[in-house]
Amino acid sequence: MSQYQHILLDIAEDVATLTINRPEVYNAFRPETYGEIHDAVLKLKSGDLPARAVMLTGAGKAFSSGADLNRNFAAEGGGGKVDMGATMERYLNPLLEDLRSLPMPTIAAVNGAAAGSAVGLALSCDLVVAARSAVFRLAFINIGLIPDGGVTYTLPRAVGKGRAMGLAMLGDKIPAEDAAAMGMIFKVIDDDRFAIEARALALRLAKAPTTALVKLREALEASGGNDFTSQIALERRLQKLCGETDDFAEGVAAFRDKRPPAFKGR
């Protein structure tokens, strides 16, 4: 059902799979790539595309090598000047904002190398799983830039400021197993089982109580800036909303009936 040039979009069993589809250049991002991912995200956010979970992955051997460095940066900036913030402001940052606020859970299935802003895109998802052979690389420093894609926000919260500083300043490859060990990603999956298990995880999220998953995300995101009293007040407010859903009623009924719950995402 894909109508795009840079990505593939498939929706099956309540899972929307967005595949970055430029394997000939290791799925490098052009502005149009960000734009197509964002278009799909907006349709998911509005409900025009029905799904209860979103999985983001890459075609071929890589998740994404990051920004396509062969494109004409000067032309994008206008006036003959290179403005490295222009694409971020117009394409990347709005995409990340909407991805992080989708009303359903998101999972990045990192099937191969993820570099530059691709790391930020992955870390903006709720869960990140990676093939055992996958590597992450904050290669920005190697071309005289700082990390973007929200990495300066998401990475220190995942691994701590000290480790984030070292990873970003040195720009070394981070094997998937190391990324999992330091808390940067959720888990590593053997390559020969990766597609199957990543899909199974997405299906599991799609069958879960959607509102509870999204409110859980909201609570965890807020925790870094809240004191304890503010956080438990937020928990109370969000729990009230979850308790008003049909899924809560179904969960309680299933517990009493000693059967698996059949959540509907309502």
N, C-alpha and C positions, 0 to 999 in steps of 0.2 A: 504493500500500500504506500510505499515511499514515493514522494513527489519531489524529492530533493536531488541535488547534484553532488553534494559533499557528504551527505549522511544517508543512512538507511533507517527507516522507521518501520517497525513491525509491532503489532499488538495482538497478543494471543493469551488466553487464560488470565486476563486482567493484568498482564505485564506488558508495559511498553518498553521495547528494546530499541535504544538509539545507538547506532553503530557509526562511528566516524569512518568514512569510506574513501580514504585517499591512500590506499596501501602502497602505491607506487612511490610515494614520498613519505612513507612511514606515518601517514595520517597527520602530517603537519597542518597547522591551522592557518588558514587565510581568513581575512575578515568575513568572507562569505560563509566559511565553515561555522564560525561563531554565530553568524546570523541565522543559519539554518537550524542549528541546535536550539537557539533561542526561540525561533518560531515554533518548533515542536513543543518546547517547554511551555510556552504561552498557551498553546492549544490544550495541553494537558492541564494547565492551571485553571483555565476557563471552563473545562469540562467538555470542550468540543471534541476532544479525543478521550474516550472512556478508558481509564486504567486505575488500578489500585496500587501499583508499584511501578517504578521506573528503573531500568538497568541501562547503564552507559558503558560501552565497550568500544574496541577498535577492530577494524578489519585487518586480516593478515597477521604479520609478525609483531606489530607494535600496537600499543594503546594510542600513543601520539608522541611525536618527537618535539611537540611544542610549536611555537610560531614558525611559519615558513620564512626562513631568512633570505630566500631568493626573490621575494616580492619587492615592489618598489615602495620603500618606506617614505621617500621624499614626496612622492605623488600623493600618498595618503595624508600627509601633514598639511599639504596646501602651501602655495607660495614658494615652493622649492626647498622648504625647510623640513628637516626630519623631526617629527613630533611623536615620540614613542608613547605618549599618553593618549593620542587621538583614537587609536583602535580600542584601547582599554575603555575610554569614556563612551564611545559609540556602540561598541559591540560586547567586549568581554565582561565589563563590570555589570551592565544590566542583565546579562545572561546569568551570572553568578548569583545576583540578588534574587532573581526569579527561581532559579534552581533550588536555592536554599529555602525558599518559602513555598515550595510545591505542597499541595494538600494531600500528599501521599508519600510513602517512604521511597528513598532513592538508594541505589547501590552502584558503585563503580566496580566493574569487573575488569581489572587491569591485566590484560592478556599478554602483554609484552612490555617493552620499554615505555616509560612515561617520563618526559623531560619538560622542563620549563613550565609554561602555563598549564600544561596537561596535568602536572602534579596538583596545581591549584584546583583544576576542574574536578579531579578525582576526590580531593580532600573536602570539596564542597558537598559531596554526597554523604548520606547518613552512614553508610557502611562502605568500606573499601576492602575488596578481596583481590588477591593477586596470584597469578600463576607462579610456581616456584622459580621459574627461570626469569621472571620479570625483574626489572631494575627501575629505580626511581633516580632522577638526577636533577638537582637544582642548578642547571648549567648557566644561569643568568650571569654570574660573576665572570664567566669565561669570555663574555662579549661586552663587559663593562656595564651591566645592568643590575638592578636589584630584583629580587623575586616579586612577581605579581600574581594575579589570579587568586588573591586572598591568602597566599601562602604565609605572609608575615602575620596574619591573624590566626589561621588554622594550625600551622605547624607548631609554634611555641605552646599552644594550648594542648597539643597532643603529646609532645615529647619534652617540653620544658624549654625555657629561654636559652640555657647554655648549649644544649644539644642542637637546637634549631640554629643558633648562631654559627656553630661549627659546620653544620651541613650546608648552610647557605654560603658562608664565606669561602669554603673549600671547593664546593661544587662537585664532590666525588660521587661516584655511583653508589647507590644504596641498594644492596640486594633485597629481594622481597622478604627473605627470612629475617634480615636485620630490621627492616621496616616494621615487621610484626612484633619482633622482640622489644622494640623501643616504644610501641604503642602508636606508631604512626598510622597503621592500618589494622583492620580487624583480624584477618587470618590469611594464611598461605594455603594454596591448593595445588596438589601435584598436577603437572601439565596435562597428563593424559586423562585426568578427571575434571579439568578446570571448567570447560564449557558446561558439562552436565551438572556439576555441583553449584556453580554460580547461578545457573538457571533455576535449580532447585531452591536455592536460597531466595531468589526473587519471587518464586511462586509461593514460598512460605510467607514472605512479607505480604504478598497480595491477598492471602487468605486470613491475615491477622486483622484485629480491630483497628481500622485505619485511623480513626480519631485519636485513639490512645497512643498510637505510634507517633503521630504528628505533635500531639501535646507533650509527649515525652521528649521529643526533639526540642520543643520550645523551652521546657524546663531545664534541660541540660545546657542549652545555649545561654540561658539567663544566669546560670549558677555562678559563672566566673565573675560577674559584676554585682552579685547580691550578697548581703550578709545573711546569716542563718535565718533571722526573723523574716526578712523579705522573701527568702526562698521558700520557707514553709507556707507563707501566705500565698505565694504563687502556686505551690502544690495544691493548696486547698481550692483555689479558684479553678485550676485546670481539672482537678479531680471531680469537681461539681459538674463540669461540662462533660467529662467522660461518663459520669454516672447517669446522665440524661440520654445517652445513646441507646439505640436498639441493640447494639453489640454488647453492652454491659448486661442488659436483660437476658440476652441469649447466653452469655457466658455463665451467669448465675444459674439459669435453667439447665444448661448442659452439665454443670457441676452437680446439681441436685439429681439429675437423671442419670448420672454416671455415663455420659456419652461425650464424644468430641463436639466442641462448639462449631456451629456453622455461621461464622461472622459474615456480614453483608457489607461492611464498610459504612454503616449508617448509625 
